[in-house]
Every structure is written in C-alpha cells, then in structure tokens.
Amino acid sequence: MKLVGAASLTAVCVCLHGAQTSNVARLDQRVNAKVAGFQGRVSLYAKNLDTGIAYSLRGDESVRTASTIKLPIMVECYAEAGAGKLNLSDTLRVTKDEKVSGSGIVEDLSDGDQLPVRDLVDLMIVLSDNTATNMILTRIGGNAVNARMQQLGFAQTRVMRKIRGDGNDLKAASGWTTEGAKPENERWGIGRSTPHEMVMLLERLYRGELVSKTASDEMIATLKRQRDHEGIGRDMKDVTIANKSGALDALRSDVGIIYSKAGPIAMAITVDGMPQPDWSPDNPGSLLISALSEILIEELGPRE
C-alpha cells in the first residue's frame, strides 16, 4: 500500500494549461492538502470545456476502470447503430449464462425475456447493470470497442473481458478480448484507461463529435440519468451532472461532466489501492472524489 502525501505529490506531473497560469500554485496546493495522508493512489484529469484550462495529477497513467469502461461500450453501440451494423431497437434474449451478480436488475428477470439494445444500454449506464453489459458485449464484441477506441486515438482505453459478478457468485472469466488475453493485462480486470483519455472522450461527447450530434446528445442524456452520485458533485446543489462511476473493493472511480456556473467541467478521478473494502455510501474514496471535484470546480472556473 502506498501512502500518498504532499512530499510524494511534489514529484508528480501536475499541469495547468491555458490562461490563468498564476492559479497553478493555488490549485496544486489545495489538491496536495486534500490527498495528503490518504491511503491509496489518486489519479485525475479535469478540464474546463469552455476555457480549455486543464489540470492533471497522474492523468496519463493507466488505471483500472471498473464500471467506467461501460462508457466506451456505449459509444461503440451508438457508432455501430450510426453505421447500420446495429439496430438499437433489436432485442436480445436474457439467458442464465449471461447473468452475473452485482449492480443492476436484469439478473433478476426471467430467462428468455427480450430486451431492446437501447434499454440494455440505458440499464448498463443508469444502473451500471452487469448482466446488461455482458449481453451487449456478446452482441458487439469487446474487440470492436477496442478498435473504436484505437480509431478515436485512445491508446490505453480497452475492454479486457466480460464481468464476472461479485462476492461468492463470481463466475469464471469469459469474453476475453485480444488485449485482455495478454497475461500482462490480467491485473486491469474488466478494463483499462487513463483519466486523460476519459476526459477526452467526454469532451467529444459534449461537442457532439461522436457518431453525430444527435447520438452524442443521447449519450449525454443517458449519463445525466445515472443514479450513483456518491463521488463527483456529491454535495453540489442545483447542478446537472452527466457521469459514470465504478467501484471495486479497493477502488472508486468517477468520470463525468459537471455543468457548473464556472462552465462545464469534465473530470475523471480514480482512487485505487485502499486497504479496507467499504461498500457504504461514505467510502473514503468516494468522499475524496467528492471533495476533489469541488476543488476542481472552484479552481478551474474563470476568475477576475
């Protein structure tokens, strides 16, 4: 377990780009103070999509995605729909083999039930449904997601395999992608990315550059319905948030756009290596992500 403190952060690349470079010291100081003494590794990237000002703390280092990999999977579904390879109204059959435990409700549906792809995508994002995710991956294939990410210029964002479930209900790993089958990638679990690449993906959605403006807006709307708000923007009032979270025993992650008075701030924050599993709403990682998101909103906004 690595103890991340102010001394170690000094050697980490922390960058503020664009105007207002005088705010570098203040933002760096506040982030250092917040993560000092935290038991775990913090990686983040954030960008004000209006001004272009961005901040990075290990933002280009690879991280385990947990369920935030479901965002790239959604992008591939809409890309295939736009290309005529997939009809979002087509139905997929719920089967016992696809069912896995964890978040979501499809696991509890009857075998043989038919659900439209569009609804499965919605469940995958809004409820982080694991079974819906596996059904989608069976239909489109994880390799297709990875090829799309490569085409978009994201070298690190990759699906590794299907979801196994959790607790005592873990299934054997299956649905390996070419990337996931490499022994050195087993440590990433279901997916790998970087905070920087996740923010780049969010920015392209925000600007309507993924598939089409209509498709991008639909995906943003789905992210706005996502129901887990224990991380970024947790204590913010009267703001709209479009995000996707992820959680493992030692990890909390959240990627999203906060539509603040300071402008739309896209951010991706991952906290990994926490020593004790804690599945309560007040998980230390979730609380830290929330606090960091407030700092980023305050410091990345325009100042007189």
C-alpha positions as CSV (number, residue, x, y, z in Angstrom):
1,M,0.0,0.0,0.0
2,K,1.4,3.4,-1.0
3,L,0.8,6.3,1.3
4,V,0.3,9.3,-1.0
5,G,1.3,12.6,0.7
6,A,2.3,16.1,-0.1
7,A,6.0,15.1,-0.4
8,S,5.4,12.4,-3.0
9,L,3.0,14.5,-5.0
10,T,5.6,17.2,-5.5
11,A,7.4,14.9,-7.9
12,V,4.2,14.1,-9.8
13,C,3.4,15.9,-13.0
14,V,0.7,18.5,-12.1
15,C,-0.2,20.7,-15.1
16,L,-2.4,23.7,-15.7
17,H,-2.7,24.7,-19.3
18,G,-4.1,27.8,-21.0
19,A,-4.8,31.1,-19.3
20,Q,-4.6,31.9,-15.6
21,T,-1.3,30.1,-15.0
22,S,-1.0,32.0,-11.8
23,N,-3.6,29.7,-10.4
24,V,-1.2,26.7,-10.7
25,A,0.2,27.1,-7.2
26,R,-3.2,27.5,-5.5
27,L,-4.8,24.5,-7.3
28,D,-1.7,22.3,-6.6
29,Q,-1.6,23.4,-3.0
30,R,-5.3,22.5,-2.5
31,V,-5.0,19.1,-4.2
32,N,-1.9,18.3,-2.2
33,A,-3.6,19.2,1.1
34,K,-6.6,17.2,0.3
35,V,-4.8,13.9,-0.6
36,A,-2.1,14.2,2.0
37,G,-2.1,11.2,4.2
38,F,-4.7,9.3,2.1
39,Q,-4.0,5.6,1.9
40,G,-4.3,4.9,-1.8
41,R,-3.2,6.2,-5.2
42,V,-5.1,9.2,-6.7
43,S,-5.1,9.8,-10.4
44,L,-7.2,12.6,-12.1
45,Y,-7.6,14.8,-15.1
46,A,-10.0,17.7,-15.4
47,K,-10.8,20.3,-18.0
48,N,-13.0,23.4,-18.3
49,L,-14.6,22.7,-21.7
50,D,-15.3,26.4,-22.2
51,T,-11.9,27.9,-21.4
52,G,-9.7,24.9,-22.1
53,I,-7.9,25.1,-18.8
54,A,-6.9,21.6,-17.6
55,Y,-5.3,20.0,-14.6
56,S,-3.6,16.7,-14.3
57,L,-2.4,14.5,-11.5
58,R,-1.0,11.3,-13.0
59,G,-3.6,11.9,-15.6
60,D,-1.8,9.9,-18.3
61,E,-1.0,6.8,-16.1
62,S,-3.1,3.8,-16.8
63,V,-5.8,2.9,-14.2
64,R,-8.3,0.1,-13.6
65,T,-11.6,1.3,-15.0
66,A,-14.1,-0.9,-13.1
67,S,-17.6,0.1,-14.5
68,T,-16.4,3.3,-16.1
69,I,-15.4,1.1,-19.1
70,K,-19.2,1.0,-19.8
71,L,-18.9,4.5,-21.3
72,P,-16.7,3.3,-24.2
73,I,-19.0,0.3,-24.6
74,M,-22.0,2.7,-25.0
75,V,-20.0,4.7,-27.6
76,E,-19.4,1.6,-29.7
77,C,-23.2,0.7,-29.6
78,Y,-24.1,4.1,-31.0
79,A,-21.3,4.0,-33.5
80,E,-22.5,0.7,-34.9
81,A,-26.0,2.0,-34.9
82,G,-24.9,5.0,-36.9
83,A,-23.1,2.7,-39.4
84,G,-26.1,0.5,-39.8
85,K,-24.4,-2.5,-38.1
86,L,-26.7,-2.5,-35.1
87,N,-30.3,-1.5,-34.6
88,L,-30.9,-0.2,-31.1
89,S,-34.5,-1.4,-31.3
90,D,-33.4,-5.0,-31.9
91,T,-34.0,-7.3,-28.9
92,L,-31.5,-9.5,-27.0
93,R,-32.6,-12.6,-25.0
94,V,-31.8,-12.8,-21.3
95,T,-30.1,-16.1,-20.6
96,K,-28.8,-17.8,-17.5
97,D,-25.3,-17.9,-18.9
98,E,-25.1,-14.1,-19.2
99,K,-26.5,-13.4,-15.8
100,V,-23.9,-12.2,-13.2
101,S,-24.4,-10.7,-9.7
102,G,-23.6,-7.2,-8.7
103,S,-25.3,-3.9,-9.8
104,G,-28.4,-3.9,-11.9
105,I,-31.8,-5.7,-12.2
106,V,-31.5,-7.8,-15.4
107,E,-30.1,-10.7,-13.3
108,D,-33.5,-11.0,-11.6
109,L,-35.5,-11.1,-14.8
110,S,-36.8,-14.4,-16.3
111,D,-34.7,-16.4,-18.7
112,G,-35.9,-15.8,-22.2
113,D,-37.1,-12.2,-21.6
114,Q,-36.4,-10.0,-24.6
115,L,-34.9,-6.5,-24.1
116,P,-34.2,-3.9,-26.7
117,V,-30.5,-3.0,-27.1
118,R,-31.4,0.7,-26.3
119,D,-32.9,-0.4,-23.0
120,L,-29.9,-2.6,-22.2
121,V,-27.5,0.4,-22.9
122,D,-29.7,2.5,-20.6
123,L,-29.5,-0.1,-17.8
124,M,-25.8,-0.5,-18.3
125,I,-25.2,3.2,-17.7
126,V,-28.1,4.3,-15.4
127,L,-28.0,1.3,-13.0
128,S,-24.5,0.0,-14.0
129,D,-26.2,-3.3,-14.8
130,N,-23.6,-6.0,-15.2
131,T,-25.8,-8.5,-16.9
132,A,-26.9,-5.9,-19.5
133,T,-23.2,-5.1,-20.1
134,N,-22.4,-8.8,-20.8
135,M,-25.3,-9.1,-23.1
136,I,-24.2,-6.1,-25.1
137,L,-20.6,-7.4,-25.2
138,T,-21.9,-10.7,-26.6
139,R,-23.7,-8.8,-29.3
140,I,-21.0,-6.3,-30.4
141,G,-17.8,-7.9,-29.1
142,G,-15.2,-6.3,-26.9
143,N,-12.7,-6.2,-29.7
144,A,-15.0,-3.9,-31.6
145,V,-15.0,-1.5,-28.6
146,N,-11.2,-1.5,-28.5
147,A,-10.9,-1.0,-32.3
148,R,-13.2,2.0,-32.0
149,M,-11.1,3.5,-29.1
150,Q,-7.9,3.0,-31.2
151,Q,-9.6,4.7,-34.2
152,L,-10.5,7.7,-31.9
153,G,-6.9,8.0,-30.8
154,F,-7.2,6.4,-27.3
155,A,-4.3,4.1,-27.0
156,Q,-4.9,3.0,-23.4
157,T,-8.7,2.6,-23.2
158,R,-9.5,-1.1,-23.6
159,V,-12.1,-3.6,-22.6
160,M,-10.5,-6.8,-21.3
161,R,-13.3,-9.2,-20.7
162,K,-16.9,-9.6,-19.5
163,I,-17.9,-9.0,-16.0
164,R,-17.7,-12.0,-13.6
165,G,-20.1,-10.7,-10.9
166,D,-19.1,-10.2,-7.2
167,G,-18.8,-11.8,-3.8
168,N,-19.4,-15.5,-3.6
169,D,-21.2,-15.5,-7.0
170,L,-18.1,-14.9,-9.2
171,K,-18.3,-16.7,-12.5
172,A,-15.3,-17.9,-14.5
173,A,-13.8,-15.1,-16.5
174,S,-15.1,-15.2,-20.1
175,G,-15.4,-13.0,-23.2
176,W,-11.7,-12.1,-23.3
177,T,-10.7,-9.6,-25.9
178,T,-7.4,-9.9,-27.8
179,E,-6.0,-7.2,-25.4
180,G,-7.4,-8.9,-22.3
181,A,-6.0,-12.3,-23.2
182,K,-2.4,-10.9,-22.8
183,P,-1.1,-12.1,-19.4
184,E,0.3,-8.7,-18.5
185,N,-3.2,-7.2,-18.8
186,E,-4.9,-9.5,-16.3
187,R,-4.3,-7.0,-13.5
188,W,-6.7,-4.5,-15.1
189,G,-9.8,-6.6,-14.5
190,I,-12.6,-5.7,-17.0
191,G,-10.9,-2.6,-18.4
192,R,-8.1,-0.1,-18.5
193,S,-7.9,3.6,-19.4
194,T,-6.4,6.9,-18.2
195,P,-8.1,9.8,-16.6
196,H,-6.9,12.0,-19.6
197,E,-8.4,9.7,-22.2
198,M,-11.7,9.5,-20.3
199,V,-12.0,13.3,-20.3
200,M,-11.1,13.4,-24.0
201,L,-14.0,11.0,-24.6
202,L,-16.4,13.1,-22.5
203,E,-15.3,16.3,-24.4
204,R,-16.0,14.8,-27.8
205,L,-19.5,13.8,-26.5
206,Y,-20.0,17.3,-25.2
207,R,-19.1,18.8,-28.5
208,G,-21.3,16.4,-30.5
209,E,-18.3,14.8,-32.2
210,L,-19.0,11.1,-31.5
211,V,-21.1,9.4,-34.3
212,S,-23.3,12.5,-34.7
213,K,-24.6,15.5,-32.7
214,T,-27.9,13.6,-32.1
215,A,-26.1,10.4,-30.9
216,S,-23.7,12.4,-28.7
217,D,-26.7,14.2,-27.1
218,E,-28.5,11.0,-26.5
219,M,-25.4,9.5,-24.8
220,I,-25.0,12.6,-22.6
221,A,-28.7,12.4,-21.7
222,T,-28.2,8.8,-20.6
223,L,-25.2,9.8,-18.4
224,K,-27.3,12.5,-16.8
225,R,-29.8,9.8,-15.7
226,Q,-27.0,7.8,-14.0
227,R,-28.1,7.3,-10.4
228,D,-24.8,6.9,-8.5
229,H,-23.8,10.3,-7.1
230,E,-21.6,9.2,-4.3
231,G,-18.5,10.7,-6.0
232,I,-18.1,13.8,-8.2
233,G,-20.6,16.5,-7.4
234,R,-21.9,14.6,-4.4
235,D,-22.7,17.6,-2.2
236,M,-23.3,20.2,-5.0
237,K,-26.8,21.7,-5.2
238,D,-28.6,22.8,-8.3
239,V,-26.1,21.5,-10.8
240,T,-26.5,19.0,-13.6
241,I,-24.1,16.1,-13.7
242,A,-23.6,13.6,-16.5
243,N,-21.3,10.8,-15.2
244,K,-20.5,7.1,-14.9
245,S,-19.0,5.7,-11.7
246,G,-17.1,2.5,-10.9
247,A,-16.3,0.6,-7.8
248,L,-14.2,-2.4,-6.6
249,D,-13.1,-3.4,-3.1
250,A,-10.0,-1.2,-3.2
251,L,-11.2,1.3,-5.9
252,R,-13.6,4.1,-6.5
253,S,-13.7,5.9,-9.9
254,D,-15.9,8.5,-11.4
255,V,-15.9,10.2,-14.8
256,G,-18.3,12.9,-15.9
257,I,-19.2,16.5,-16.7
258,I,-20.4,18.9,-14.1
259,Y,-22.4,21.7,-15.6
260,S,-21.4,24.4,-13.1
261,K,-21.6,28.2,-13.0
262,A,-17.9,28.2,-13.8
263,G,-18.7,26.3,-17.0
264,P,-18.9,22.6,-18.0
265,I,-16.0,20.9,-16.2
266,A,-15.2,17.4,-17.4
267,M,-13.2,15.2,-15.0
268,A,-12.1,11.7,-14.4
269,I,-10.9,10.7,-10.9
270,T,-9.7,7.3,-9.8
271,V,-8.7,6.3,-6.2
272,D,-7.1,2.8,-6.1
273,G,-5.2,0.8,-3.5
274,M,-7.4,1.5,-0.5
275,P,-6.6,-1.0,2.3
276,Q,-10.1,-1.9,3.5
277,P,-13.2,-2.7,1.5
278,D,-16.1,-0.4,2.4
279,W,-19.3,-0.6,0.5
280,S,-21.1,2.1,2.4
281,P,-22.1,5.5,0.8
282,D,-19.3,7.1,2.9
283,N,-16.4,5.1,1.4
284,P,-13.2,7.1,1.9
285,G,-12.5,7.0,-1.8
286,S,-16.0,8.4,-2.7
287,L,-15.6,11.2,-0.1
288,L,-12.2,12.1,-1.5
289,I,-13.5,12.1,-5.1
290,S,-16.4,14.4,-4.0
291,A,-14.0,16.8,-2.2
292,L,-11.6,16.9,-5.2
293,S,-14.4,17.6,-7.6
294,E,-15.4,20.6,-5.6
295,I,-11.8,21.9,-5.6
296,L,-11.6,21.4,-9.4
297,I,-14.9,23.3,-10.0
298,E,-13.8,26.2,-7.8
299,E,-10.3,26.5,-9.3
300,L,-10.9,25.7,-13.0
301,G,-13.6,28.3,-13.3
302,P,-12.8,31.8,-14.6
303,R,-11.5,34.3,-12.1
304,E,-11.5,38.1,-12.3
